[in-house]
Amino acid sequence: MATSIFVNFATSDLERAKTFYTSLGFEVNPMFSDENGACLVVDDNVYFMVLTREHFASFIDKTVADPKTTTSALVSLSRDSRADVDAVIANGLANGGTEPAPVQDLGFMYSRGLEDPDGNAIDFFFMEPAAIEAGPENFMAERAGDDEGALGDDPEEGGTGAS
């Protein structure tokens, strides 16, 4: 059996949270949703459980943190392209989310943060497939070599010899 991950978020407004998360492309699973919370399907093995603050508190003995002022977890979800990252962020912003920090473009990885209306933090990122295989440092070194070759002055290094 494959491992599934369930990320639990507390919300002060369940209907607003469902609207926000469905705008990101997640689907509500009505079999595991009621007036206390909603199960949002991210993909086949990843689910967000958005729970009323009271219901969330029933699972723990600690104080429920206020995500507007405290970050206890940062959930990061991959996307298939930079454009997909930008699209999901745009949908989130249009539905009450905020972008807490500037875009992070590391060359091999493109990442944008999003906070839901309650302040829960989610990052969406795209990583170049070649960077996943080679590792970030090797990918960036190869890319730097390609950029030099793209200038193409050295035919021995794979360039055209044309300037």
N, C-alpha and C positions, 0 to 999 in steps of 0.2 A: 504494500500500500504506500502510495506517495505521501510525503509529509505535506500538510497544509498549514498555512499561517493565517491566524486570525488576529488582526490589529484592532484593539478596542479603544475607542475615543469617547469621551464624555461630551455631551452637548447640552446647551441650555434651551435649544429649540429644535426638536426632532424633525419637524416638517422642513424647516430651513436647511438643516443638515442633509436631508434626503434630496432636496432640490439641488443643493450644491454638488453633492457627490454624483448624482446622476448626470449633471452637466459635464462632469469629467469623463463620462462614458461608462461608469459603473452601473450595474443593474441591481435593483432591489430584489432579493429573494423573499417573496411573501411568506413562504413556509417557516422562515425563521425571523419574522418581523412582527411586531405588535406595537401597542402604545408605549412600551418601555424602550424599544430600540428597533433598529433596522439592520439587516444583514445585507451588505453591499458587495456584490461579486466583482472583484477586480479582474481575476482570470480563474482558470480551473482550480488553482490551489491557493489563491490569495483572496482573503475576505476582510472587509472592514466592518466591524460591529460598532455602529454609532448608537450609543446608549444615553438615555436621560442621565443627568448627573446623579440623581437619586438611585437609579438602577445600577449605574456604574459603581457607586459607593457600596452597594450591597455585596460586591465581590472582593472587597479589600478592607483591611483594618486601618489603613492610613487615610489621611486627609486627601481628598481629590484636589489635585493641583489646578490652579487657574491657568490655562494655556495662554492667556493674554499676557501673563507676566512671568511664567515659568515654563521652561522647556524640559521635559523629562525624556522625550524620545523624538527622533527624527526618522521618518519613514521615507525611503528613497525607492522610486519605481522607475524602471527603465522604459524607454520608448524606442521606436524603430528608426527615428530620424530627428534631426534638429527641428524640422518643421512640425513634427508630432509633439515635441516638447513645447514649442511656441503655441500650438493650437490648444493643448490642454490647459496651459497657463491662461490663455485668453478666455477660455470658457470659465475657468475658475474665477478670474477677475470680474467677469461679467455677471457672476452669480454670488457676489458678496465676499470673495476671497481677497487677500492682499498679498503682494510680493514683497517680502521683508528685506531682500538684499538684491544687489545687482546680479545680472547674469554672470555665471562663472564659465569661461571658455578656456580650457586648458590645452586646446589643440586636439588631444585624444579623447576628451570628454567635454560635453556641453551640458550645463546643469542650470536649472532655475528653481527657486524655492517658491512655495505657495503656502499660505496659511488659510485654513477654512475660517468661516465667520466666528467660530469659537476661539481661534488662535492655535489650533492643532497644526503642527508643521509637517509638510510633505514636500519632498524634492522630486522632480522629474528630470531624468537625464538621458542622454544618448551617448554611448561610447562606441567609438569606431571599432568595428569587428576585428580589424587587424591589430588594434591595441589590446584587445582581449586575448588574442592568440600570442602575440609577441611580448606583451607587457608594455606599460606606458613609456618607459625609458627607451626601449628598443624601437618602438613605433616612432617616437619623436626623433630619434637619431636617424632612422631610415628616412623619415619625412624631410629632415634637414638635408640629407644627402640627395633626395629626389629634387628638392628645391634648387640645390646647387646644379644638379644635372639638368634641371628644367631651363636654367640659363644656358646650358648646353654647349659650353665652349670647348670641352675636352672629349674628343671622340673615343679616347681610350677608356673613359669612365662612362660610356654609354650616351654621351651627348652627341649632337649633330655636327659639331664643329662650326656651326653658323652662329654669328653674333647678331 
